[in-house]
């Protein structure tokens, strides 16, 4: 079983308990305004251009069969309409200014990489996290990774936006130790405006997982002025109230995607919004606790090894 991966991070501390290996799969049905991995949206390979590394040597232009690279007056220009992400320019670039993102991996290759850090998982309570994008866009590959990890005795997390058929969740439910489930907005209109998708099917999947006893951590990305209103915080607290013991992890907005949009030729939808500060983070956590949430995790500190 093979799948398309855009990054693998070893020694990850923010994607579940303990020290983890996080596998980021390409493809996502949502288009969240605050997405910090815009390269995860398309299921296809993409060409990243790091302008700060380019010396305008011209090797990329010579290698490109579609003439997508032009150099004039010592400056490089990339015609993305002509580019088909074949990767020949990236192979020719000696300065790593061009990189093809989204390679094919065999499940056994990913699992072999994850196995290297067994000792760290054992000492920290960590393991393998499958993230994205949305992992269930590649449901078969995700299942193969989860099955392989279960056979090897490696703890697993699935990081999901919830936008997938219930049959996909049902197929992997017994293979996941912890589901990291995003709750992005409250109300259909707000959810569609901020993510481009309906909220109802996502909430239905969440309720089904909880009703069937799945271990779930609710992850709540909060963006100042967009989805941190009282109605959304109250809805989070109400959901936690219906499911005592549910962990609620606050994920404050950060603007690290800004430079990524330039690399991939996309437009930053929030160009003037700065990362959330400590005051906002504390306010969100304190508000949720005051509303009755029993277990609130600060996303900036939730990586504590335990």
C-alpha positions as CSV (number, residue, x, y, z in Angstrom):
1,X,0.0,0.0,0.0
2,X,1.4,3.4,-1.0
3,X,0.4,6.9,-0.2
4,X,1.3,10.5,-0.8
5,X,3.2,12.1,2.1
6,X,4.3,15.8,2.3
7,X,6.3,15.6,5.5
8,X,7.4,13.2,8.3
9,X,8.5,14.8,11.6
10,X,10.4,12.7,14.1
11,X,10.5,13.8,17.8
12,X,7.3,15.7,17.4
13,X,5.8,17.1,20.7
14,X,2.6,18.7,19.6
15,X,0.6,15.9,18.0
16,X,-0.5,13.7,20.8
17,X,1.0,12.5,24.0
18,X,4.8,12.0,24.5
19,X,7.4,12.0,21.8
20,X,5.9,11.1,18.4
21,X,6.6,10.5,14.8
22,X,4.0,12.5,12.8
23,X,3.2,11.6,9.2
24,X,1.6,14.3,7.2
25,X,-0.5,13.1,4.3
26,X,-1.6,15.2,1.3
27,X,-5.2,16.0,0.5
28,X,-7.9,17.8,2.5
29,X,-11.5,18.5,1.8
30,X,-11.5,21.7,3.9
31,X,-10.1,25.2,3.1
32,X,-9.7,26.7,6.5
33,X,-8.8,30.4,6.3
34,X,-6.1,29.9,9.0
35,X,-4.6,26.7,7.7
36,X,-1.0,26.5,8.6
37,X,-0.2,23.7,6.1
38,X,-1.6,25.1,2.8
39,X,0.6,22.5,1.0
40,X,-1.6,19.8,2.5
41,X,-4.7,20.7,0.6
42,X,-4.0,19.4,-2.8
43,X,-3.6,15.6,-3.1
44,X,-1.1,16.1,-5.9
45,X,2.6,16.9,-5.7
46,X,3.5,20.6,-5.6
47,X,6.6,22.6,-6.4
48,X,7.9,24.8,-3.6
49,X,10.1,27.8,-4.4
50,X,12.3,29.2,-1.7
51,X,13.2,32.6,-3.2
52,X,15.7,33.5,-0.5
53,X,17.9,30.5,-1.6
54,X,17.8,31.2,-5.3
55,X,21.0,32.5,-7.0
56,X,19.5,32.7,-10.5
57,X,22.0,30.3,-11.9
58,X,19.6,29.1,-14.6
59,X,19.9,25.4,-14.1
60,X,16.2,25.0,-13.4
61,X,15.3,26.7,-16.6
62,X,17.6,24.4,-18.6
63,X,16.1,21.3,-16.9
64,X,12.4,22.2,-17.2
65,X,10.7,20.6,-20.2
66,X,7.7,22.9,-20.0
67,X,9.8,26.2,-19.8
68,X,8.1,27.2,-16.6
69,X,11.2,29.0,-15.3
70,X,12.4,32.3,-16.7
71,X,15.4,34.4,-15.7
72,X,15.7,38.0,-16.6
73,X,18.1,40.6,-15.2
74,X,19.3,38.2,-12.5
75,X,15.8,37.4,-11.2
76,X,13.9,34.1,-11.3
77,X,10.2,33.8,-12.2
78,X,8.1,30.7,-12.1
79,X,5.1,30.3,-14.3
80,X,2.9,27.9,-12.2
81,X,0.3,27.6,-14.9
82,X,2.9,25.8,-17.1
83,X,4.5,23.8,-14.3
84,X,3.3,20.1,-14.0
85,X,5.4,19.4,-10.9
86,X,7.6,16.8,-12.6
87,X,10.4,17.7,-10.3
88,X,13.2,17.9,-12.8
89,X,14.0,21.5,-11.9
90,X,14.3,20.5,-8.2
91,X,16.7,17.8,-9.1
92,X,18.8,20.3,-11.0
93,X,18.9,22.9,-8.3
94,X,22.1,22.7,-6.2
95,X,20.9,25.3,-3.7
96,X,17.6,23.6,-2.6
97,X,15.6,26.6,-3.8
98,X,13.2,24.3,-5.5
99,X,11.6,21.3,-3.8
100,X,8.9,18.8,-4.9
101,X,6.5,18.3,-2.0
102,X,4.3,15.2,-1.9
103,X,6.3,12.0,-2.5
104,X,5.0,8.4,-2.8
105,X,5.8,6.3,0.3
106,X,5.2,2.6,0.9
107,X,3.5,1.9,4.3
108,X,6.3,-0.4,5.2
109,X,8.8,2.4,4.7
110,X,6.9,4.8,6.9
111,X,6.6,2.1,9.6
112,X,10.3,1.3,9.5
113,X,11.1,4.9,10.0
114,X,8.7,5.1,13.0
115,X,10.2,2.0,14.6
116,X,13.6,3.8,14.9
117,X,12.3,5.7,17.9
118,X,10.7,2.9,19.9
119,X,12.8,3.7,22.9
120,X,11.5,7.3,23.0
121,X,7.9,6.2,22.6
122,X,8.4,3.8,25.5
123,X,9.9,6.4,27.8
124,X,7.5,9.2,27.0
125,X,4.2,7.5,26.2
126,X,4.5,8.5,22.6
127,X,4.1,6.8,19.2
128,X,2.9,7.4,15.7
129,X,0.5,10.2,14.7
130,X,-1.1,10.3,11.2
131,X,-2.0,13.8,10.3
132,X,-2.5,15.9,7.1
133,X,-4.3,17.4,5.4
134,X,-7.0,14.9,6.2
135,X,-5.7,11.3,6.6
136,X,-9.0,9.8,5.6
137,X,-8.7,11.3,2.1
138,X,-6.2,8.4,1.8
139,X,-8.2,6.0,3.8
140,X,-6.6,2.8,2.6
141,X,-3.1,4.0,3.2
142,X,-4.1,5.4,6.7
143,X,-5.5,2.0,7.6
144,X,-2.4,0.2,6.5
145,X,-0.3,2.5,8.7
146,X,-2.6,2.0,11.7
147,X,-2.6,-1.8,11.2
148,X,1.1,-1.9,10.9
149,X,1.6,0.2,14.0
150,X,-0.8,-2.0,16.0
151,X,1.1,-5.2,14.9
152,X,4.3,-3.5,16.1
153,X,2.8,-2.4,19.5
154,X,3.2,1.3,18.6
155,X,0.6,3.8,20.1
156,X,-1.3,5.6,17.4
157,X,-3.1,8.9,17.1
158,X,-5.3,10.1,14.1
159,X,-5.5,13.8,13.6
160,X,-8.7,14.5,11.7
161,X,-10.9,17.4,10.7
162,X,-13.8,15.0,10.7
163,X,-14.8,15.6,7.1
164,X,-15.0,12.0,5.8
165,X,-17.7,9.4,5.4
166,X,-18.6,7.5,8.6
167,X,-17.6,4.3,6.9
168,X,-14.0,5.5,6.8
169,X,-14.0,6.1,10.5
170,X,-15.7,2.8,11.2
171,X,-13.0,1.0,9.2
172,X,-10.2,2.3,11.4
173,X,-11.9,2.9,14.7
174,X,-10.6,-0.2,16.4
175,X,-7.0,0.6,15.3
176,X,-6.6,4.1,16.7
177,X,-5.6,4.6,20.4
178,X,-6.5,8.4,20.4
179,X,-8.4,10.5,17.9
180,X,-7.4,14.1,17.8
181,X,-10.6,15.6,16.4
182,X,-10.8,19.3,15.3
183,X,-13.8,21.4,16.2
184,X,-13.3,24.6,14.1
185,X,-16.5,26.7,14.3
186,X,-20.1,26.7,15.6
187,X,-23.1,27.1,13.3
188,X,-23.5,26.1,9.6
189,X,-23.0,29.6,8.2
190,X,-19.8,30.3,10.2
191,X,-18.4,26.8,9.5
192,X,-19.0,27.2,5.7
193,X,-17.5,30.7,5.7
194,X,-14.4,29.7,7.6
195,X,-13.7,26.2,6.3
196,X,-15.7,25.9,3.0
197,X,-17.6,22.8,4.3
198,X,-20.7,21.9,6.2
199,X,-20.5,21.3,9.9
200,X,-23.3,18.8,10.4
201,X,-21.6,15.7,8.9
202,X,-18.5,16.5,10.9
203,X,-20.4,16.8,14.2
204,X,-22.3,13.6,13.4
205,X,-19.0,11.7,13.0
206,X,-17.7,13.2,16.3
207,X,-20.9,12.2,18.2
208,X,-20.7,8.7,16.8
209,X,-17.1,8.2,17.8
210,X,-17.8,9.4,21.3
211,X,-21.0,7.3,21.6
212,X,-19.0,4.2,20.6
213,X,-16.4,4.8,23.3
214,X,-13.5,6.0,21.1
215,X,-10.8,7.9,23.0
216,X,-11.1,11.4,21.7
217,X,-9.2,14.7,22.3
218,X,-11.1,17.7,21.0
219,X,-8.7,20.1,19.4
220,X,-10.0,23.6,19.0
221,X,-8.1,26.0,16.8
222,X,-9.0,29.5,17.9
223,X,-8.4,32.6,15.8
224,X,-8.9,36.1,17.2
225,X,-11.9,37.7,15.6
226,X,-12.9,34.7,13.5
227,X,-14.0,31.9,15.7
228,X,-13.2,32.8,19.4
229,X,-16.7,34.3,20.1
230,X,-18.7,33.4,23.1
231,X,-21.1,31.2,21.1
232,X,-18.3,28.9,19.9
233,X,-16.7,28.7,23.4
234,X,-20.1,27.8,24.9
235,X,-20.7,25.2,22.3
236,X,-17.3,23.6,23.0
237,X,-18.1,23.6,26.8
238,X,-21.6,22.1,26.1
239,X,-20.1,19.3,24.1
240,X,-17.6,18.5,26.8
241,X,-20.4,18.6,29.3
242,X,-22.3,15.9,27.5
243,X,-19.2,13.8,27.5
244,X,-17.5,14.0,31.0
245,X,-13.7,13.6,30.9
246,X,-13.4,14.8,27.3
247,X,-10.1,16.6,26.8
248,X,-10.3,20.0,25.2
249,X,-7.1,21.3,23.7
250,X,-6.9,25.0,22.8
251,X,-4.8,25.6,19.7
252,X,-4.0,29.3,19.4
253,X,-3.6,30.7,15.9
254,X,-0.1,31.3,14.6
255,X,0.9,33.0,11.4
256,X,3.7,30.6,10.3
257,X,1.8,29.8,7.1
258,X,2.5,33.3,5.8
259,X,5.8,32.4,4.2
260,X,4.4,29.1,2.9
261,X,1.8,30.9,0.7
262,X,4.7,32.6,-1.0
263,X,6.5,29.3,-1.6
264,X,3.5,27.7,-3.2
265,X,2.2,30.6,-5.1
266,X,-1.1,30.8,-3.1
267,X,-2.7,33.9,-1.5
268,X,-2.7,34.3,2.2
269,X,-6.3,35.0,3.2
270,X,-5.3,36.5,6.6
271,X,-2.3,38.7,5.6
272,X,-2.7,41.2,8.5
273,X,-3.5,38.8,11.4
274,X,-0.8,38.2,13.9
275,X,-0.3,35.1,16.1
276,X,-2.5,34.9,19.2
277,X,-0.7,36.1,22.3
278,X,-0.5,34.7,25.8
279,X,-3.3,36.9,27.1
280,X,-5.7,35.6,24.5
281,X,-4.6,32.0,25.1
282,X,-5.1,32.3,28.9
283,X,-8.5,34.0,28.4
284,X,-9.8,31.1,26.2
285,X,-8.6,28.4,28.6
286,X,-10.0,30.2,31.6
287,X,-13.3,30.8,29.9
288,X,-13.7,27.2,29.0
289,X,-12.9,26.1,32.5
290,X,-15.4,28.6,33.9
291,X,-18.0,27.2,31.5
292,X,-17.5,23.7,33.1
293,X,-14.8,22.0,30.9
294,X,-13.1,19.6,33.2
295,X,-9.9,19.0,31.2
296,X,-8.6,22.0,29.2
297,X,-5.2,21.7,27.6
298,X,-3.2,24.7,26.5
299,X,-2.0,23.8,23.0
300,X,1.3,25.6,23.6
301,X,2.0,23.4,26.6
302,X,0.0,20.2,25.8
303,X,3.2,18.5,24.5
304,X,4.4,17.8,28.0
305,X,5.7,14.3,28.1
306,X,3.5,12.0,30.3
